[in-house]
């Protein structure tokens, strides 16, 4: 049960990292457009 909980947490954490990477990429593109 503990391992299953950890696996689920790790998967959701991966989604957070992917979302952060996308936000950073969009922010960088906007900075490039307006600089």
N, C-alpha and C positions, 0 to 999 in steps of 0.2 A: 504494500500500500504506500509506504514511504517513497519507494522508487518511482511509482506511478505519479505521485504528486510532484516529485522533483522534475520528472520528464515533462509534465504539463507546464510547469512554471518555466522551464528552459525554452519550450516552444513559444510561449507567449513573449518571453524576453527577446527571442529572435525577431518576432514581429515588431517589437518596439525598436530594435536596432535598425531594421529595414526602413521603418517609418522615419526615424531620425535621419538616415542617409538620404532619403528622398527629400525631406525638408531642407537639408543642407544643400543638396544639389539645386533645388529650386531657388533658394536664397542666393546661391552663387551665380546662377544664371541671371537673376534680376539685377544683382550688383554689376554684372558685366554689361547688361543692357543700358543701365543708367549712369555708368561711369564715363 
